[in-house]
Amino acid sequence: MKKTPLLNIALSRVVASLGHGDVLMIVDAGMPVPPGVELIDLAVTHGVADFISVLKTVLAEMQVESHVLADEMRTKQPPALAVVDQLNAAGSLGEQRLVSHEALKHMSRSARAIVRTGECQPYTNIALVSGVVF
């Protein structure tokens, strides 16, 4: 059995397959998933699985070079934003880039995979850009 906290087989496989510059998105329950992009659906019900738990678990295994948030997340300030800001200040998320929500949805078309959570707070979405460990 794995020693690290990420137990979901599909998510573990995707993280292990990421190369430098690949994008993995963690999104709320309402974010559309473009046709052809792999969906790892962790949503069970409202708030389960929650965005922050999924993000922290992914960060335990994924080297992140940078991340992208929608401007609307800053404007609406869902509860998860405070934790994202803490993780960013701690250096866990690399460089931050802000785009419009529409641009983030457009970016999702080229993601390696999208992880849908049960998060029901609007604009609670992040695109993680894979880095390298060397």
Secondary structure as UniProt FT lines:
FT   HELIX           9..17
FT   TURN            20..21
FT   STRAND          23..27
FT   TURN            29..30
FT   TURN            35..36
FT   STRAND          38..41
FT   TURN            46..47
FT   HELIX           51..59
FT   TURN            60..61
FT   STRAND          64..70
FT   HELIX           71..76
FT   HELIX           80..89
FT   TURN            90..91
FT   STRAND          95..99
FT   HELIX           101..107
FT   HELIX           108..110
FT   STRAND          113..116
FT   TURN            122..123
FT   STRAND          126..130
//
